[in-house]
Amino acid sequence: MYPLQDEYLPAIKDFIERLNNHPELQVISNTMSTQVFGDYDPLMDMLKAEIRTSYEQFGRAIFVCKFIDGDLNPSLGV
């Protein structure tokens, strides 16, 4: 997420916090990215809703996403 405003950190932190409020998802954040793991349909529905909420609360922003088929969750040790 790249909010198009000078005070960008509150918008990013709020978005990640809202992602973490979905217990059916696993969210792993670091200083460079946030990875979200979960079943495809619920995950996409959640992203759609949370992106809309971000636009409504904070205004314009750019979201950059990469989607990979399969479970590459690092906690699985694969």
VENVEN-V710835 format. One record per pair of residues at least 12 apart in sequence whose C-alpha atoms are under 7 Angstrom apart, sorted by the first residue. I is the first residue (numbers start at 1). J is the second residue. Records with the same first field share a line. If there is no record, write none. Layout:
I: J, J
This chain:
1: 61, 62, 63, 64
2: 61, 62, 63
3: 60, 61, 62
4: 60, 61
11: 58
15: 54
24: 38
25: 37, 38
26: 38
37: 73
